[in-house]
Amino acid sequence: MTVTDDDGATATDTVTVTLTNVLPKANAGVDQTVASGVTATLDGSASNDLEGLVSYSWVQSSGRR
């Protein structure tokens, strides 16, 4: 950055800015227990990412399929 005063005198300084990627937060809603064959509805609207979410993907992690 360079600044100039009313008399035309200038001063310059350099600053380094480093951006980091923060991991997204996944939130599928409250825990649910459903009987076999019953549909469970998941709500990912509380998930977020500072760069914007691109997609949702759900995988059953336990129980009968």
CHARMM-style PDB file with segment names, atoms N, HN, CA, C and O in Angstrom:
ATOM      1  N   MET     1       0.850  -1.142   0.000  1.00  0.00      PROA
ATOM      2  CA  MET     1       0.000   0.000   0.000  1.00  0.00      PROA
ATOM      3  C   MET     1       0.905   1.217   0.000  1.00  0.00      PROA
ATOM      4  O   MET     1       1.946   1.232   0.657  1.00  0.00      PROA
ATOM      5  N   THR     2       0.504   2.228  -0.735  1.00  0.00      PROA
ATOM      6  HN  THR     2      -0.341   2.216  -1.269  1.00  0.00      PROA
ATOM      7  CA  THR     2       1.226   3.498  -0.739  1.00  0.00      PROA
ATOM      8  C   THR     2       0.261   4.610  -0.355  1.00  0.00      PROA
ATOM      9  O   THR     2      -0.840   4.710  -0.896  1.00  0.00      PROA
ATOM     10  N   VAL     3       0.688   5.435   0.578  1.00  0.00      PROA
ATOM     11  HN  VAL     3       1.582   5.353   1.017  1.00  0.00      PROA
ATOM     12  CA  VAL     3      -0.127   6.582   0.977  1.00  0.00      PROA
ATOM     13  C   VAL     3       0.606   7.861   0.589  1.00  0.00      PROA
ATOM     14  O   VAL     3       1.836   7.921   0.591  1.00  0.00      PROA
ATOM     15  N   THR     4      -0.171   8.863   0.262  1.00  0.00      PROA
ATOM     16  HN  THR     4      -1.170   8.814   0.261  1.00  0.00      PROA
ATOM     17  CA  THR     4       0.394  10.154  -0.136  1.00  0.00      PROA
ATOM     18  C   THR     4      -0.291  11.248   0.666  1.00  0.00      PROA
ATOM     19  O   THR     4      -1.518  11.289   0.754  1.00  0.00      PROA
ATOM     20  N   ASP     5       0.518  12.148   1.258  1.00  0.00      PROA
ATOM     21  HN  ASP     5       1.515  12.115   1.187  1.00  0.00      PROA
ATOM     22  CA  ASP     5      -0.089  13.248   2.016  1.00  0.00      PROA
ATOM     23  C   ASP     5      -0.329  14.455   1.120  1.00  0.00      PROA
ATOM     24  O   ASP     5      -0.016  14.424  -0.070  1.00  0.00      PROA
ATOM     25  N   ASP     6      -0.878  15.502   1.686  1.00  0.00      PROA
ATOM     26  HN  ASP     6      -1.133  15.527   2.652  1.00  0.00      PROA
ATOM     27  CA  ASP     6      -1.221  16.708   0.918  1.00  0.00      PROA
ATOM     28  C   ASP     6      -0.004  17.382   0.279  1.00  0.00      PROA
ATOM     29  O   ASP     6      -0.155  18.124  -0.691  1.00  0.00      PROA
ATOM     30  N   ASP     7       1.197  17.135   0.805  1.00  0.00      PROA
ATOM     31  HN  ASP     7       1.320  16.532   1.593  1.00  0.00      PROA
ATOM     32  CA  ASP     7       2.413  17.737   0.248  1.00  0.00      PROA
ATOM     33  C   ASP     7       3.058  16.843  -0.810  1.00  0.00      PROA
ATOM     34  O   ASP     7       4.091  17.210  -1.370  1.00  0.00      PROA
ATOM     35  N   GLY     8       2.472  15.681  -1.095  1.00  0.00      PROA
ATOM     36  HN  GLY     8       1.632  15.383  -0.640  1.00  0.00      PROA
ATOM     37  CA  GLY     8       3.020  14.785  -2.106  1.00  0.00      PROA
ATOM     38  C   GLY     8       4.022  13.780  -1.568  1.00  0.00      PROA
ATOM     39  O   GLY     8       4.562  12.982  -2.335  1.00  0.00      PROA
ATOM     40  N   ALA     9       4.286  13.798  -0.259  1.00  0.00      PROA
ATOM     41  HN  ALA     9       3.847  14.446   0.364  1.00  0.00      PROA
ATOM     42  CA  ALA     9       5.194  12.819   0.331  1.00  0.00      PROA
ATOM     43  C   ALA     9       4.478  11.464   0.396  1.00  0.00      PROA
ATOM     44  O   ALA     9       3.281  11.394   0.675  1.00  0.00      PROA
ATOM     45  N   THR    10       5.231  10.400   0.135  1.00  0.00      PROA
ATOM     46  HN  THR    10       6.203  10.457  -0.091  1.00  0.00      PROA
ATOM     47  CA  THR    10       4.622   9.076   0.132  1.00  0.00      PROA
ATOM     48  C   THR    10       5.359   8.123   1.059  1.00  0.00      PROA
ATOM     49  O   THR    10       6.532   8.314   1.380  1.00  0.00      PROA
ATOM     50  N   ALA    11       4.641   7.100   1.475  1.00  0.00      PROA
ATOM     51  HN  ALA    11       3.689   6.945   1.214  1.00  0.00      PROA
ATOM     52  CA  ALA    11       5.220   6.004   2.251  1.00  0.00      PROA
ATOM     53  C   ALA    11       4.546   4.720   1.767  1.00  0.00      PROA
ATOM     54  O   ALA    11       3.363   4.709   1.426  1.00  0.00      PROA
ATOM     55  N   THR    12       5.328   3.640   1.745  1.00  0.00      PROA
ATOM     56  HN  THR    12       6.288   3.649   2.022  1.00  0.00      PROA
ATOM     57  CA  THR    12       4.824   2.366   1.237  1.00  0.00      PROA
ATOM     58  C   THR    12       5.053   1.267   2.263  1.00  0.00      PROA
ATOM     59  O   THR    12       6.069   1.259   2.959  1.00  0.00      PROA
ATOM     60  N   ASP    13       4.114   0.348   2.353  1.00  0.00      PROA
ATOM     61  HN  ASP    13       3.289   0.355   1.788  1.00  0.00      PROA
ATOM     62  CA  ASP    13       4.251  -0.813   3.230  1.00  0.00      PROA
ATOM     63  C   ASP    13       3.620  -2.012   2.526  1.00  0.00      PROA
ATOM     64  O   ASP    13       2.726  -1.853   1.694  1.00  0.00      PROA
ATOM     65  N   THR    14       4.090  -3.211   2.863  1.00  0.00      PROA
ATOM     66  HN  THR    14       4.816  -3.340   3.539  1.00  0.00      PROA
ATOM     67  CA  THR    14       3.582  -4.441   2.271  1.00  0.00      PROA
ATOM     68  C   THR    14       2.997  -5.314   3.377  1.00  0.00      PROA
ATOM     69  O   THR    14       3.569  -5.434   4.461  1.00  0.00      PROA
ATOM     70  N   VAL    15       1.857  -5.917   3.086  1.00  0.00      PROA
ATOM     71  HN  VAL    15       1.392  -5.820   2.206  1.00  0.00      PROA
ATOM     72  CA  VAL    15       1.201  -6.825   4.023  1.00  0.00      PROA
ATOM     73  C   VAL    15       0.894  -8.122   3.282  1.00  0.00      PROA
ATOM     74  O   VAL    15       0.433  -8.091   2.142  1.00  0.00      PROA
ATOM     75  N   THR    16       1.148  -9.264   3.926  1.00  0.00      PROA
ATOM     76  HN  THR    16       1.523  -9.290   4.852  1.00  0.00      PROA
ATOM     77  CA  THR    16       0.806 -10.556   3.344  1.00  0.00      PROA
ATOM     78  C   THR    16      -0.471 -11.060   4.007  1.00  0.00      PROA
ATOM     79  O   THR    16      -0.561 -11.127   5.233  1.00  0.00      PROA
ATOM     80  N   VAL    17      -1.461 -11.415   3.182  1.00  0.00      PROA
ATOM     81  HN  VAL    17      -1.388 -11.361   2.186  1.00  0.00      PROA
ATOM     82  CA  VAL    17      -2.725 -11.963   3.678  1.00  0.00      PROA
ATOM     83  C   VAL    17      -2.797 -13.418   3.227  1.00  0.00      PROA
ATOM     84  O   VAL    17      -2.696 -13.715   2.036  1.00  0.00      PROA
ATOM     85  N   THR    18      -2.972 -14.320   4.188  1.00  0.00      PROA
ATOM     86  HN  THR    18      -3.054 -14.079   5.155  1.00  0.00      PROA
ATOM     87  CA  THR    18      -3.066 -15.738   3.872  1.00  0.00      PROA
ATOM     88  C   THR    18      -4.473 -16.215   4.197  1.00  0.00      PROA
ATOM     89  O   THR    18      -4.937 -16.081   5.329  1.00  0.00      PROA
ATOM     90  N   LEU    19      -5.151 -16.774   3.196  1.00  0.00      PROA
ATOM     91  HN  LEU    19      -4.774 -16.883   2.276  1.00  0.00      PROA
ATOM     92  CA  LEU    19      -6.492 -17.305   3.390  1.00  0.00      PROA
ATOM     93  C   LEU    19      -6.403 -18.800   3.631  1.00  0.00      PROA
ATOM     94  O   LEU    19      -5.593 -19.490   3.012  1.00  0.00      PROA
ATOM     95  N   THR    20      -7.243 -19.300   4.538  1.00  0.00      PROA
ATOM     96  HN  THR    20      -7.900 -18.739   5.041  1.00  0.00      PROA
ATOM     97  CA  THR    20      -7.288 -20.729   4.801  1.00  0.00      PROA
ATOM     98  C   THR    20      -8.695 -21.240   4.545  1.00  0.00      PROA
ATOM     99  O   THR    20      -9.672 -20.514   4.730  1.00  0.00      PROA
ATOM    100  N   ASN    21      -8.793 -22.486   4.121  1.00  0.00      PROA
ATOM    101  HN  ASN    21      -8.000 -23.076   3.971  1.00  0.00      PROA
ATOM    102  CA  ASN    21     -10.087 -23.094   3.863  1.00  0.00      PROA
ATOM    103  C   ASN    21     -10.570 -23.757   5.148  1.00  0.00      PROA
ATOM    104  O   ASN    21      -9.917 -24.660   5.670  1.00  0.00      PROA
ATOM    105  N   VAL    22     -11.710 -23.306   5.653  1.00  0.00      PROA
ATOM    106  HN  VAL    22     -12.240 -22.572   5.228  1.00  0.00      PROA
ATOM    107  CA  VAL    22     -12.311 -23.888   6.840  1.00  0.00      PROA
ATOM    108  C   VAL    22     -13.218 -25.029   6.391  1.00  0.00      PROA
ATOM    109  O   VAL    22     -13.981 -24.870   5.438  1.00  0.00      PROA
ATOM    110  N   LEU    23     -13.146 -26.173   7.060  1.00  0.00      PROA
ATOM    111  HN  LEU    23     -12.526 -26.302   7.835  1.00  0.00      PROA
ATOM    112  CA  LEU    23     -13.956 -27.320   6.686  1.00  0.00      PROA
ATOM    113  C   LEU    23     -15.442 -27.018   6.824  1.00  0.00      PROA
ATOM    114  O   LEU    23     -15.835 -26.266   7.717  1.00  0.00      PROA
ATOM    115  N   PRO    24     -16.275 -27.590   5.957  1.00  0.00      PROA
ATOM    116  CA  PRO    24     -17.716 -27.383   6.066  1.00  0.00      PROA
ATOM    117  C   PRO    24     -18.270 -28.077   7.304  1.00  0.00      PROA
ATOM    118  O   PRO    24     -17.646 -28.993   7.840  1.00  0.00      PROA
ATOM    119  N   LYS    25     -19.452 -27.637   7.759  1.00  0.00      PROA
ATOM    120  HN  LYS    25     -19.959 -26.893   7.324  1.00  0.00      PROA
ATOM    121  CA  LYS    25     -20.128 -28.248   8.900  1.00  0.00      PROA
ATOM    122  C   LYS    25     -21.350 -28.990   8.378  1.00  0.00      PROA
ATOM    123  O   LYS    25     -22.233 -28.387   7.769  1.00  0.00      PROA
ATOM    124  N   ALA    26     -21.402 -30.310   8.619  1.00  0.00      PROA
ATOM    125  HN  ALA    26     -20.684 -30.800   9.114  1.00  0.00      PROA
ATOM    126  CA  ALA    26     -22.537 -31.131   8.193  1.00  0.00      PROA
ATOM    127  C   ALA    26     -23.497 -31.306   9.361  1.00  0.00      PROA
ATOM    128  O   ALA    26     -23.084 -31.650  10.468  1.00  0.00      PROA
ATOM    129  N   ASN    27     -24.785 -31.066   9.109  1.00  0.00      PROA
ATOM    130  HN  ASN    27     -25.121 -30.786   8.210  1.00  0.00      PROA
ATOM    131  CA  ASN    27     -25.820 -31.242  10.120  1.00  0.00      PROA
ATOM    132  C   ASN    27     -27.060 -31.795   9.433  1.00  0.00      PROA
ATOM    133  O   ASN    27     -27.720 -31.086   8.673  1.00  0.00      PROA
ATOM    134  N   ALA    28     -27.379 -33.058   9.698  1.00  0.00      PROA
ATOM    135  HN  ALA    28     -26.843 -33.634  10.316  1.00  0.00      PROA
ATOM    136  CA  ALA    28     -28.523 -33.726   9.055  1.00  0.00      PROA
ATOM    137  C   ALA    28     -29.784 -33.650   9.899  1.00  0.00      PROA
ATOM    138  O   ALA    28     -30.785 -34.283   9.563  1.00  0.00      PROA
ATOM    139  N   GLY    29     -29.760 -32.897  10.975  1.00  0.00      PROA
ATOM    140  HN  GLY    29     -28.947 -32.383  11.248  1.00  0.00      PROA
ATOM    141  CA  GLY    29     -30.928 -32.790  11.847  1.00  0.00      PROA
ATOM    142  C   GLY    29     -30.796 -33.691  13.058  1.00  0.00      PROA
ATOM    143  O   GLY    29     -29.719 -34.210  13.354  1.00  0.00      PROA
ATOM    144  N   VAL    30     -31.923 -33.871  13.762  1.00  0.00      PROA
ATOM    145  HN  VAL    30     -32.798 -33.450  13.522  1.00  0.00      PROA
ATOM    146  CA  VAL    30     -31.912 -34.658  14.996  1.00  0.00      PROA
ATOM    147  C   VAL    30     -31.750 -36.151  14.678  1.00  0.00      PROA
ATOM    148  O   VAL    30     -32.106 -36.608  13.592  1.00  0.00      PROA
ATOM    149  N   ASP    31     -31.205 -36.899  15.648  1.00  0.00      PROA
ATOM    150  HN  ASP    31     -30.916 -36.528  16.530  1.00  0.00      PROA
ATOM    151  CA  ASP    31     -31.084 -38.355  15.496  1.00  0.00      PROA
ATOM    152  C   ASP    31     -32.481 -38.961  15.372  1.00  0.00      PROA
ATOM    153  O   ASP    31     -33.433 -38.484  15.989  1.00  0.00      PROA
ATOM    154  N   GLN    32     -32.591 -40.014  14.568  1.00  0.00      PROA
ATOM    155  HN  GLN    32     -31.818 -40.402  14.066  1.00  0.00      PROA
ATOM    156  CA  GLN    32     -33.878 -40.665  14.345  1.00  0.00      PROA
ATOM    157  C   GLN    32     -33.723 -42.172  14.452  1.00  0.00      PROA
ATOM    158  O   GLN    32     -32.679 -42.725  14.107  1.00  0.00      PROA
ATOM    159  N   THR    33     -34.763 -42.829  14.930  1.00  0.00      PROA
ATOM    160  HN  THR    33     -35.612 -42.380  15.211  1.00  0.00      PROA
ATOM    161  CA  THR    33     -34.861 -44.282  14.908  1.00  0.00      PROA
ATOM    162  C   THR    33     -36.142 -44.613  14.165  1.00  0.00      PROA
ATOM    163  O   THR    33     -37.219 -44.161  14.554  1.00  0.00      PROA
ATOM    164  N   VAL    34     -36.038 -45.401  13.096  1.00  0.00      PROA
ATOM    165  HN  VAL    34     -35.163 -45.769  12.781  1.00  0.00      PROA
ATOM    166  CA  VAL    34     -37.210 -45.765  12.304  1.00  0.00      PROA
ATOM    167  C   VAL    34     -37.233 -47.270  12.099  1.00  0.00      PROA
ATOM    168  O   VAL    34     -36.191 -47.925  12.107  1.00  0.00      PROA
ATOM    169  N   ALA    35     -38.431 -47.810  11.917  1.00  0.00      PROA
ATOM    170  HN  ALA    35     -39.277 -47.278  11.911  1.00  0.00      PROA
ATOM    171  CA  ALA    35     -38.588 -49.240  11.656  1.00  0.00      PROA
ATOM    172  C   ALA    35     -38.084 -49.559  10.257  1.00  0.00      PROA
ATOM    173  O   ALA    35     -38.058 -48.690   9.386  1.00  0.00      PROA
ATOM    174  N   SER    36     -37.688 -50.801  10.048  1.00  0.00      PROA
ATOM    175  HN  SER    36     -37.709 -51.507  10.756  1.00  0.00      PROA
ATOM    176  CA  SER    36     -37.233 -51.240   8.734  1.00  0.00      PROA
ATOM    177  C   SER    36     -38.293 -50.961   7.682  1.00  0.00      PROA
ATOM    178  O   SER    36     -39.473 -51.244   7.891  1.00  0.00      PROA
ATOM    179  N   GLY    37     -37.880 -50.415   6.570  1.00  0.00      PROA
ATOM    180  HN  GLY    37     -36.922 -50.185   6.401  1.00  0.00      PROA
ATOM    181  CA  GLY    37     -38.792 -50.112   5.471  1.00  0.00      PROA
ATOM    182  C   GLY    37     -39.461 -48.755   5.567  1.00  0.00      PROA
ATOM    183  O   GLY    37     -40.141 -48.342   4.628  1.00  0.00      PROA
ATOM    184  N   VAL    38     -39.286 -48.050   6.678  1.00  0.00      PROA
ATOM    185  HN  VAL    38     -38.734 -48.386   7.440  1.00  0.00      PROA
ATOM    186  CA  VAL    38     -39.880 -46.722   6.861  1.00  0.00      PROA
ATOM    187  C   VAL    38     -38.881 -45.671   6.412  1.00  0.00      PROA
ATOM    188  O   VAL    38     -37.687 -45.782   6.690  1.00  0.00      PROA
ATOM    189  N   THR    39     -39.362 -44.664   5.726  1.00  0.00      PROA
ATOM    190  HN  THR    39     -40.332 -44.575   5.500  1.00  0.00      PROA
ATOM    191  CA  THR    39     -38.497 -43.600   5.223  1.00  0.00      PROA
ATOM    192  C   THR    39     -38.136 -42.624   6.341  1.00  0.00      PROA
ATOM    193  O   THR    39     -39.010 -42.171   7.080  1.00  0.00      PROA
ATOM    194  N   ALA    40     -36.863 -42.306   6.463  1.00  0.00      PROA
ATOM    195  HN  ALA    40     -36.152 -42.674   5.863  1.00  0.00      PROA
ATOM    196  CA  ALA    40     -36.397 -41.271   7.388  1.00  0.00      PROA
ATOM    197  C   ALA    40     -36.117 -40.022   6.558  1.00  0.00      PROA
ATOM    198  O   ALA    40     -35.462 -40.099   5.518  1.00  0.00      PROA
ATOM    199  N   THR    41     -36.607 -38.878   7.012  1.00  0.00      PROA
ATOM    200  HN  THR    41     -37.138 -38.816   7.857  1.00  0.00      PROA
ATOM    201  CA  THR    41     -36.392 -37.626   6.291  1.00  0.00      PROA
ATOM    202  C   THR    41     -35.250 -36.863   6.953  1.00  0.00      PROA
ATOM    203  O   THR    41     -35.298 -36.574   8.149  1.00  0.00      PROA
ATOM    204  N   LEU    42     -34.240 -36.544   6.182  1.00  0.00      PROA
ATOM    205  HN  LEU    42     -34.201 -36.779   5.211  1.00  0.00      PROA
ATOM    206  CA  LEU    42     -33.080 -35.794   6.677  1.00  0.00      PROA
ATOM    207  C   LEU    42     -33.166 -34.364   6.184  1.00  0.00      PROA
ATOM    208  O   LEU    42     -33.656 -34.102   5.086  1.00  0.00      PROA
ATOM    209  N   ASP    43     -32.683 -33.437   7.008  1.00  0.00      PROA
ATOM    210  HN  ASP    43     -32.285 -33.650   7.900  1.00  0.00      PROA
ATOM    211  CA  ASP    43     -32.742 -32.016   6.666  1.00  0.00      PROA
ATOM    212  C   ASP    43     -31.344 -31.428   6.817  1.00  0.00      PROA
ATOM    213  O   ASP    43     -30.858 -31.252   7.934  1.00  0.00      PROA
ATOM    214  N   GLY    44     -30.707 -31.128   5.708  1.00  0.00      PROA
ATOM    215  HN  GLY    44     -31.102 -31.270   4.800  1.00  0.00      PROA
ATOM    216  CA  GLY    44     -29.349 -30.589   5.740  1.00  0.00      PROA
ATOM    217  C   GLY    44     -29.281 -29.075   5.760  1.00  0.00      PROA
ATOM    218  O   GLY    44     -28.207 -28.511   5.553  1.00  0.00      PROA
ATOM    219  N   SER    45     -30.403 -28.393   6.006  1.00  0.00      PROA
ATOM    220  HN  SER    45     -31.276 -28.851   6.174  1.00  0.00      PROA
ATOM    221  CA  SER    45     -30.416 -26.926   5.916  1.00  0.00      PROA
ATOM    222  C   SER    45     -29.556 -26.241   6.976  1.00  0.00      PROA
ATOM    223  O   SER    45     -29.194 -25.077   6.807  1.00  0.00      PROA
ATOM    224  N   ALA    46     -29.219 -26.939   8.069  1.00  0.00      PROA
ATOM    225  HN  ALA    46     -29.513 -27.885   8.206  1.00  0.00      PROA
ATOM    226  CA  ALA    46     -28.347 -26.351   9.094  1.00  0.00      PROA
ATOM    227  C   ALA    46     -26.869 -26.573   8.771  1.00  0.00      PROA
ATOM    228  O   ALA    46     -26.005 -26.094   9.504  1.00  0.00      PROA
ATOM    229  N   SER    47     -26.564 -27.288   7.692  1.00  0.00      PROA
ATOM    230  HN  SER    47     -27.267 -27.677   7.096  1.00  0.00      PROA
ATOM    231  CA  SER    47     -25.176 -27.461   7.253  1.00  0.00      PROA
ATOM    232  C   SER    47     -24.698 -26.155   6.639  1.00  0.00      PROA
ATOM    233  O   SER    47     -25.494 -25.390   6.094  1.00  0.00      PROA
ATOM    234  N   ASN    48     -23.392 -25.900   6.730  1.00  0.00      PROA
ATOM    235  HN  ASN    48     -22.746 -26.521   7.173  1.00  0.00      PROA
ATOM    236  CA  ASN    48     -22.899 -24.661   6.127  1.00  0.00      PROA
ATOM    237  C   ASN    48     -21.429 -24.779   5.753  1.00  0.00      PROA
ATOM    238  O   ASN    48     -20.712 -25.657   6.233  1.00  0.00      PROA
ATOM    239  N   ASP    49     -21.008 -23.878   4.891  1.00  0.00      PROA
ATOM    240  HN  ASP    49     -21.591 -23.165   4.502  1.00  0.00      PROA
ATOM    241  CA  ASP    49     -19.621 -23.756   4.474  1.00  0.00      PROA
ATOM    242  C   ASP    49     -19.397 -22.298   4.111  1.00  0.00      PROA
ATOM    243  O   ASP    49     -20.219 -21.695   3.421  1.00  0.00      PROA
ATOM    244  N   LEU    50     -18.301 -21.734   4.566  1.00  0.00      PROA
ATOM    245  HN  LEU    50     -17.634 -22.223   5.127  1.00  0.00      PROA
ATOM    246  CA  LEU    50     -18.029 -20.324   4.312  1.00  0.00      PROA
ATOM    247  C   LEU    50     -17.926 -20.008   2.828  1.00  0.00      PROA
ATOM    248  O   LEU    50     -18.160 -18.873   2.414  1.00  0.00      PROA
ATOM    249  N   GLU    51     -17.574 -21.021   2.018  1.00  0.00      PROA
ATOM    250  HN  GLU    51     -17.384 -21.943   2.355  1.00  0.00      PROA
ATOM    251  CA  GLU    51     -17.447 -20.809   0.576  1.00  0.00      PROA
ATOM    252  C   GLU    51     -18.714 -21.184  -0.178  1.00  0.00      PROA
ATOM    253  O   GLU    51     -18.774 -21.028  -1.398  1.00  0.00      PROA
ATOM    254  N   GLY    52     -19.734 -21.680   0.534  1.00  0.00      PROA
ATOM    255  HN  GLY    52     -19.685 -21.806   1.525  1.00  0.00      PROA
ATOM    256  CA  GLY    52     -20.985 -22.083  -0.093  1.00  0.00      PROA
ATOM    257  C   GLY    52     -21.021 -23.576  -0.335  1.00  0.00      PROA
ATOM    258  O   GLY    52     -20.096 -24.141  -0.917  1.00  0.00      PROA
ATOM    259  N   LEU    53     -22.096 -24.220   0.115  1.00  0.00      PROA
ATOM    260  HN  LEU    53     -22.848 -23.761   0.588  1.00  0.00      PROA
ATOM    261  CA  LEU    53     -22.248 -25.668  -0.077  1.00  0.00      PROA
ATOM    262  C   LEU    53     -22.534 -25.973  -1.535  1.00  0.00      PROA
ATOM    263  O   LEU    53     -23.260 -25.237  -2.202  1.00  0.00      PROA
ATOM    264  N   VAL    54     -21.969 -27.045  -2.018  1.00  0.00      PROA
ATOM    265  HN  VAL    54     -21.379 -27.643  -1.476  1.00  0.00      PROA
ATOM    266  CA  VAL    54     -22.162 -27.462  -3.402  1.00  0.00      PROA
ATOM    267  C   VAL    54     -23.205 -28.568  -3.495  1.00  0.00      PROA
ATOM    268  O   VAL    54     -24.047 -28.547  -4.392  1.00  0.00      PROA
ATOM    269  N   SER    55     -23.160 -29.539  -2.574  1.00  0.00      PROA
ATOM    270  HN  SER    55     -22.476 -29.556  -1.845  1.00  0.00      PROA
ATOM    271  CA  SER    55     -24.111 -30.641  -2.639  1.00  0.00      PROA
ATOM    272  C   SER    55     -24.231 -31.324  -1.283  1.00  0.00      PROA
ATOM    273  O   SER    55     -23.407 -31.126  -0.391  1.00  0.00      PROA
ATOM    274  N   TYR    56     -25.287 -32.138  -1.151  1.00  0.00      PROA
ATOM    275  HN  TYR    56     -25.956 -32.299  -1.877  1.00  0.00      PROA
ATOM    276  CA  TYR    56     -25.491 -32.987   0.013  1.00  0.00      PROA
ATOM    277  C   TYR    56     -25.388 -34.434  -0.442  1.00  0.00      PROA
ATOM    278  O   TYR    56     -25.759 -34.760  -1.570  1.00  0.00      PROA
ATOM    279  N   SER    57     -24.885 -35.302   0.429  1.00  0.00      PROA
ATOM    280  HN  SER    57     -24.583 -35.037   1.344  1.00  0.00      PROA
ATOM    281  CA  SER    57     -24.833 -36.730   0.114  1.00  0.00      PROA
ATOM    282  C   SER    57     -25.071 -37.497   1.404  1.00  0.00      PROA
ATOM    283  O   SER    57     -24.381 -37.265   2.397  1.00  0.00      PROA
ATOM    284  N   TRP    58     -26.048 -38.416   1.403  1.00  0.00      PROA
ATOM    285  HN  TRP    58     -26.609 -38.604   0.597  1.00  0.00      PROA
ATOM    286  CA  TRP    58     -26.380 -39.189   2.584  1.00  0.00      PROA
ATOM    287  C   TRP    58     -25.996 -40.643   2.382  1.00  0.00      PROA
ATOM    288  O   TRP    58     -26.184 -41.196   1.298  1.00  0.00      PROA
ATOM    289  N   VAL    59     -25.451 -41.273   3.438  1.00  0.00      PROA
ATOM    290  HN  VAL    59     -25.298 -40.824   4.318  1.00  0.00      PROA
ATOM    291  CA  VAL    59     -25.090 -42.683   3.394  1.00  0.00      PROA
ATOM    292  C   VAL    59     -25.564 -43.317   4.693  1.00  0.00      PROA
ATOM    293  O   VAL    59     -25.272 -42.814   5.778  1.00  0.00      PROA
ATOM    294  N   GLN    60     -26.301 -44.429   4.584  1.00  0.00      PROA
ATOM    295  HN  GLN    60     -26.538 -44.838   3.703  1.00  0.00      PROA
ATOM    296  CA  GLN    60     -26.720 -45.156   5.769  1.00  0.00      PROA
ATOM    297  C   GLN    60     -25.495 -45.796   6.399  1.00  0.00      PROA
ATOM    298  O   GLN    60     -24.770 -46.526   5.724  1.00  0.00      PROA
ATOM    299  N   SER    61     -25.248 -45.542   7.673  1.00  0.00      PROA
ATOM    300  HN  SER    61     -25.838 -44.949   8.222  1.00  0.00      PROA
ATOM    301  CA  SER    61     -24.021 -46.018   8.308  1.00  0.00      PROA
ATOM    302  C   SER    61     -24.235 -47.211   9.242  1.00  0.00      PROA
ATOM    303  O   SER    61     -23.264 -47.825   9.684  1.00  0.00      PROA
ATOM    304  N   SER    62     -25.485 -47.547   9.547  1.00  0.00      PROA
ATOM    305  HN  SER    62     -26.274 -47.049   9.188  1.00  0.00      PROA
ATOM    306  CA  SER    62     -25.734 -48.719  10.389  1.00  0.00      PROA
ATOM    307  C   SER    62     -27.156 -49.228  10.157  1.00  0.00      PROA
ATOM    308  O   SER    62     -27.975 -48.562   9.524  1.00  0.00      PROA
ATOM    309  N   GLY    63     -27.430 -50.429  10.686  1.00  0.00      PROA
ATOM    310  HN  GLY    63     -26.765 -50.970  11.200  1.00  0.00      PROA
ATOM    311  CA  GLY    63     -28.772 -51.018  10.533  1.00  0.00      PROA
ATOM    312  C   GLY    63     -28.909 -51.768   9.219  1.00  0.00      PROA
ATOM    313  O   GLY    63     -28.012 -51.761   8.376  1.00  0.00      PROA
ATOM    314  N   ARG    64     -30.060 -52.417   9.068  1.00  0.00      PROA
ATOM    315  HN  ARG    64     -30.789 -52.422   9.753  1.00  0.00      PROA
ATOM    316  CA  ARG    64     -30.333 -53.176   7.845  1.00  0.00      PROA
ATOM    317  C   ARG    64     -30.685 -52.251   6.709  1.00  0.00      PROA
ATOM    318  O   ARG    64     -31.325 -51.218   6.905  1.00  0.00      PROA
ATOM    319  N   ARG    65     -30.264 -52.629   5.521  1.00  0.00      PROA
ATOM    320  HN  ARG    65     -29.745 -53.468   5.362  1.00  0.00      PROA
ATOM    321  CA  ARG    65     -30.542 -51.805   4.343  1.00  0.00      PROA
ATOM    322  C   ARG    65     -31.622 -52.405   3.513  1.00  0.00      PROA
ATOM    323  OT1 ARG    65     -31.989 -51.846   2.479  1.00  0.00      PROA
TER     324      ARG     65
END
